[in-house]
């Protein structure tokens, strides 16, 4: 997820800016897809032809680390190993401790947190009751973003804890930034030969595992090679009096052969604002067609399509501070006060920071060297392929605000809203999220909490449940600021209710009364029924803002279970842990 500290708190922000990975081992000689490698095991598998097992475990919030783990498994199988790929939370700690060789691929979520499907594993591993693990050898590939202070913290914590428990590294941990394809591929290629070949497990028994599961074929479209999709629809959803600008987009899949599932995300490659690019060129004293050291092609084209010119990188802020002689910036930066620095950056973009220096103070080459690569933005898909097989729908809030004497806009949201002509094209690729799916048992009830644009995947879920004639009940909690202007998809939700697909709809419009009401308040008001649904086997889903909403909803869920289930705090925590273990509490948060 990309950190954007300069967007004001009240900005209508939808940026599902989770950094997704496609084509992780592109160009690596040994890269093969698992279905082409006899004996490769995905989720859990082994073969007699490859007697040396290597367990490849992943922790991911959005599917990134899982994709890397599967690619690593393909490479391992091609090199004569039997890879066994599993999510960390799917592995009991005693089973983990009995493993011989383990590669862990893990991303860091939020501010140094474990991803959802590694949380239970980490709780067990970090507990005082964790067993000694002298027989285990391991290597860790950590994914992160240097824009965050707790860069790759999840990988660092597991690495340190395994060392404390006596496990031995067969490879030094690699901490990868957002552009990690090449270093990660090299790490995998260098690490696998370090794993000793074995035919027997430590207890003398021949290692075995359940039959292999074939991996899905990879799409030819990726972040580095996106599909040029025609935008077939771009319509405003929010009302004239809304403080937000929420739009509905439909991307044509054309001849791409892209297939998707409800719960997946779509990666969109943005193009920077030409007006912003011109402002940089003017301040740097150069031209769009200039040749700049370290840049392939024209400098203006790189600023437009290849470099992140909106969010100030840490290196850039430090470089400006060293030259600017700005007392306020120097104080917050040199004090090491993260909150103070975030507060100073709030509302400022890279141009605002650059203008602390006189024009021409930084050369174009030095400026470019301090920028990070422009990343795609990932958005939760708001359609089901059963109802929209040839298009993918997105629900996006356009980020706009004025601060420091300038108009600012979200990189991708305003690119889509303002800078693509009718029937224009944008580069897209699919970001599968297999950890956010409807229950296979269509009789199971489903509870969905998705305020604002968090409704996106639940629109897809409801379309899917209608198309499959699922008999399980559906309950949606939705809200925003004002019902009159912010009740997006109202007609569709009303129709779904009338059709009997949406059995319950609880609304929370926070500013339609003196006391603000949010979705978590509605959960508590309906806590008796909510708990009964959970007892009846309901799946509980959350989508939207991770910083506040998702935490408030999680607390409300705990409160509902404790109050209406008559449980102690410890029993409540265990109940929620069971929901997570059973994959019945799933989140798509950003």
N, C-alpha and C positions, 0 to 999 in steps of 0.2 A: 504494500500500500504506500502510496506516495504522500508525504507530508506537505501540506500547503498552509503554512502558518499565517499567511497574510490575508486569508479570507475572513471577513468579519463574522462574528458569532451568529448574527441573524441572517447571513446570506443564504439564499435558497440553494443549498449545495447538494448535488446528487452524485458527485464524482466518485464512482465506484472504482477507485484508482488502484485497484489491486494489480500488481505487476505479474502478468501471466507468461508462461514459457511454452513455446512450440519449437520443435526442431532442435532440441537441446544438444544433441551430439552431431549436428550437421557438419559434414566435412571430416568427421572422424572415420578412419579407415575401417574400424571394427564395428561401425554402427549398423545394427540390424534390427528389424522389428521382431517382436517376440514370436509372432505367428510363423516367421520364417526360420525359427531356431528350434529344432526338435529338442524336447525336454525342458524348455524354459518354463518357469512356473511363475504365474502372476497370482497374487493373493495368497496362495500357498501351493507349492508343488515341488516335485523332484523327479529325477529319472535315473534309471540304472546306468545310463550312459555317462552320467556326470556325478560321480560318487562324492565329490566334495561340495557340501552345501554351504551357501553363503546367504545369510538372512539380510534382506534389504528392507529396512523399516522406515516409514515416513510419517511426518507430522505436517499437516497442511491446513490452511484455512480456506483456500480457494481452489486447490487442485494443482498448484504449481509443483510442490515437492513430490506429489504422487507421480506426475509426469516424468520428473527427473529420475525417480526411483525405478519406474518401468523401463526407461531408457538404459539406466545402469544395469538392470537385470538382463536386458537384451545383450549388452556388451559382455556381461559375466557369462551368460550362456554360450556366447560365441567363443569364449576363452576356456570352455571346458568345465565351468562350474554349474551347480544346480542352484539357481537363485530362487529364494522364497520371499515374496513381496507381501508385506502386511502394513496396515496402519498401526501406529504405536499403541493406541488404545485397544486394539484387538489382541494384544499379547499380554498374558498374565505375567507378573514379575518372576514367578518361579520358572516359568517356561523360558523367559528371556535369560535368566541367570544360567540356564542349562545350555544355552547356545554356545557355539564355538567361535564363529566369525560373523561379525555384524557390521553392516554399513548403515548408518542412520542419516537420512536426508530430512532436514527439518527447517522450516521457515519460522521467522519470528513475527508474531502478530501484535499489532498495536504498539504500546510502549514497553517492549521487552517481554511480552507475555507469550506463553505457550499457545500454539494453535489449538482449536477446540478438540481435535481428535488425538491430541497428545497430552491433554490435561490430566486425565486419570492416571496415565502411565507415569507422568512426572510426580504426581502426588505419592504414588507408591514408591518410586525410585528415591525420592528425597526423604521419605519417612525413616525414622530411627530403626524400624523393623526390617528395612531392606537387607537382603542376604549379601554375603561376600561373593565376589565374582572373579576370583583369580583365574579361573579357567576360560574366561571370555576375552577375546581380542576384538578390537573395534576401530572404526574410522568414522569420522563425522564430517558431513558436507552440509554447511549451514548457509541458508539463503536469507538475505536481508537487504536493507537500504541504508546507506551511509547518511541519508538525510535525517535519520533518527539517532538520538543519543545512544539508545540501547541496541546498537547494530549487532545483529546475529546473536542476541542475548540467549535465546532458547538453546541454540547449539552450544554456546559457551557453558551454560549451566549443566547440560547433560554431560558434556565432555569432562567437566570438573568433577561431577558426582561419580561418574564411572571410575575415574582415577581414584577417588576416595574409597571406593568399594573394592579396589584391587584389580580391576580390569586393566588389560594392557593394550596400548594403541599399536596397530600395525601401520597406521598412517597418521600424520599430523593433521589436525583439523584444518579445513579450508573455509574461510569466511568470504562469501561471495556477495558482491554488490548487485544492483539491478540488471546490469549487463554481465551475465555470468556464464554464458554458453561456453566460451573457449577455455577459461580457467577451470570450470567444472569438468569439462570433457577431458582435459589434461590430467586432472586429479584422479578421475575414474581410471584412465588408461595407466597411470603410474601406480595406483593403489592395488589393483587386482593382482598383479604379479607378486605382491608382497604377502598375499594370503597363502599359507602353507597348504599343500594338497593333503587331504585326508580321505580315508575310506571309512573310518570308524569314528563314532562320537566318543567323548571322554569316558563314558561308562562302558565302552567296549561294544555297544550295540551299533549295528549298521544304521546310519541316519536314513530316515524316511519321512515322507510327507504326503498329504493328499494329492490326488491327480492334478496335473497342470490345467490351468484355465487359459484359453487363448486370449491374447490381448487384441483390442480393437485396432483396425487399420488406422494409420495416421493420415490426417488431412495434409494435402500438399500446400495449404495456405497457412501462413504463420505471421508472426510479428515482422519478420524480415522479408516475407513475401506475401503480403495481404491480397485478398481478392478485391478487385475494384467493383464495389457493389453500387448499383443504381438505387438512389433514395427515392422510393416510390410514394412515400407519404411523409409529410411534416406538418402536423397541425397542433394548434394551441389547445391545451386541455384546461388550464386554469382560467378563471373569469377575469373580466376587465378590472375589477376592484381588488384582485389578489395582489399581495406583496411579492408573489412568486411568479415565475414564468416556466410552467411545466409543459413540455411538448411530447407528443407521440410521434415516433418515427417508424417507418417500415422499410427495411433493407431487402432488396430483391436478391435472391440467391442464384438466379439465372442458371448458368451452366457450371457453377462452382462445384457441384456435387457435395456441398456442405449439408450434413444431416445433424440435427440438434435434438435435445431433449428438454422438457420442462425442468427448470432448475439450473440450466447452463447459463453462462455469461457470454457476451460478445465483446471481443476486443476491437476497438476503433482506433485507427491511426490518425491523429489530428494534424492539422497544419497551423502553424502560428499566425497571428494576426499581422498582415503586411504593414499596417500602420505602426505597430510596435517594432517591427523589424526596421523600418525606416528611421524610427527614433533612435535605435541603437547605432545604426550606421552613421547618423548625423553626429551623435555624441562622440563616437570613436573616431570621427574624421576620415571615414573610408567610404567605399562605394560597394554596391551590390555585386559587381562583377570582379571585385578585387580577389587576387590570389593570396591566401593567408596561410602561413606555415602551420602544418598540422591539420589542414582542412582539404579534403578532396573536392575539387570543383569550386564553383563560385561561392564566395563568403555569404552573400545574400541568400542563396539557395539553402545553405547549411543552416542559417539562422531561421529560415522559414520551415524547414522540414526535418532537420536532424538534431538540433540543439534545444535543450530546455531553457527557454529565455524568460520564463514566468517565475518559477520558484527559485529563490536565491539558494545556491548551494553553500554549504558550510565553508568550503575553501574560498569561495567568492567573497563571502561576508568578511572573512578574516583578512583577505587581501585588501579589500576596500578600507577596513578599519586601520590597517597599518599605514595607509597613505592619507586618510581623510582628515585626521585630527579633529574628529567629532567626539566631543567629551561624552555625550550620552551613549553613543555606540560603544566607545572604548570602555566605559564604566560597566555596561551590562555584559559585554563580551569577556572582559578580563576578570570580572568578578566570578565567573563560572556559574552564574545564576540562570538556570535554564528557563524558568518561568519569566524572568525579567527580559531575557533575550527574545523569547516567543512573543511577549507583549510588545516589544519594540518592533519586531518584524510584522506583527499583525497589521494588515492593510497595506503592506509594502511588497512590491514585486522587485524583480532584478533591476528594472530600469530606475525605480525609486532609489535603490541602494547605489547604483552606478552614478547617479546624479549628485551624490555626495562628493564626488571627485570633479575637478575641472575637466572640461571637454578635452579629449586627447591625452589625458593622464595615463590611461591604460592603452596599450597597443591592442589592435584587433586580435593578434595571435595570443597574447596573454589573456585577454578576456575570454576567448574561445576555450583556452586550456582550463579555465576555471568553471566551465559549464558542464552539466551532466547531459547525457544523451536524452533526446526527446522520447518519452515513453508513450505507449498506447494507453488508452483508458478502457477499463472493462466495466460493462454494465449488465446487470441482471436482465435476462431476456423475459419479456412480458407476453409471450405468446406460446401456444402449444403447437408442435409440428402436426398434430392431428387436425388442427383447425387452420393452420397457416403453414403448409408444407413448403411453399415456395418463397416465403418471406420470414424475416425475423423482426419482431417488434421490440422497440425499446421505449422506456418512459424516463425522460431526462429533464432535470431542472436546469435552466440556463442560469449560470452564475454571473451576476452583474452587480457592481457596486462602484461608488465613487469615493475616493479617499486621496489625500495628499495632492489635491488639485487635479486629479486625473480620473478618467473612467477606466475601470478594470473589468476584465471578463474572464470566465473560465476558459482554459485552452481549448478543450474539445467541445464543451457545451455551446459556446458561441461560434465555433467553427461550423458545427452542424446547423445551428439556428440561423446564422447570418451569412456565411461565406460559401455556401454551396448553392449554386443556382438550381432552379427547378429541374428535376430529372438529372441532377449532377451525381457525381460518384464519390465514394469514400472507401478507403482501404479497410477491410474487416477480416477477422479470422475468429474461429470458434475457440472459446475457453471452457472446456467441459468441467462440470462440477458434480462429480458422481457422489459426493458426500451430501448433496442437497437434492433429494429425490422424494417423490411421493411413495407411500408404502406399497409394496408389491401386492399385499392383501387389500383389495379394493373395498372390503367391508369395514376396514379400520376408519374410525373417525379422524378428522384432521382439524387442528386448531392453528390458525395463521394470524400472526401479529405483524402488521406492515403499515405503519403510518407514512404519509407523504408518498414519495416515490418508492418507498419500501413495499408498496403494493405490487410492484412489477412481477416478481416470480409467482405471486399468488393469483394474479390474473391468469398466468399460464397454467397454474395448478387447477384452477376452477374450469378453464377450458378443457383441460385434460380429463378431469373427472366427468364433465358433461359428455365428452366424446366417447369415453369408455363405459358410460352408464354405470359408473361406480356407485355402489349402494351405501358406502360409508358417509356419515354426516360431515358437513363442512361448516366451520365457524370462522368468521373473519373479524378481527379487530382492526379498524382503520380510523385514522384521524388526521387533522391538520389544523390550520388556524381558524378558518371561517367556512361554514358549510355552504354559504351562498356562492363563494368563489373558489374554494379549494377542494370540493368534493369531486375529484377526478374519477372518470369512468362511472359516474353515478347511474347513467342509463343502463350500462352493462350490468352493474351489480344489482340494480332493481330487476332487470330481466332474469338474471340468474336466480334471484330470490323467488320470483314468480314461477319459474320453471321447477323449483324445488331442488335446485343444485346447491344453492347457498342457503343452508338451513338457519343460520344465525348470522346477523350482521350488527356488531356493536360499534357505534361511532363516538369519536371524541374530538370535538372541535374546540381547541383550547381557548380561543379568544371570543367565543360567542356568549360568554358570561363573565361576571366579575372574577370569579375564582377559576383559575385555569384547570382544565380537565384533560388528562392524557390517557393513552391506551392502557397504561398500567393501573390507572384509577378504575377504568371499566373492568379490568380483570378482577380487581378486588371486589367490586360491586356484584360481579357474577361468579364469585369464587366458589360457591357451593356447586354450581353446575359445571364449572371448569374442572374442579377436582373430580367430579363424577365422570366426566368425559375421560380424564386421564386414567381413572380406575377401569374404565371400559376399553382401555387400550389405545387411546388417542395418541397421535403424533403431534408434537408441539413445535411450530416453526416460527422463527423470528427473522425479519429482514429490515435493514436500514442502518441508521447511525450507530456505530459501535461505542462512541465516546460516552454518550449519555443514555439514549433511548434503550439500547440493548442491556445496559447495566441495570436500569430502572425496571425493565421488564423481567430480568432475571431475579431481582429482589422481590418483585411482586409474585413471581411464580413460587419462590420459596415461602413467601408469606401465605399464599393461598394454600399450599400443601400443609404447612404447619397448622394454620387455623382450622381449615375444614377437614383435614385428615387427622387432627388431634395428635400431632406428632411433636416430639422434642426437636430442638435444633439439630442434634446429631442425626436423628431419624430422618429429618427433612433433607439434610445434606446427602444421606445415603439414598433416599428416594430419587433425588435429582440425579445423583451419580448413576443410578440404575437406568434412568431415562436416557442418559447419554450413552451408557454402555449398550443399551438395546437399540441405539440409533433412533430414538423417539424424540429427542430434543436436539433440533438441528438449527443452525444459524447461518445466515448469509449476511454478514455485517461488514461495515467498512468505515 
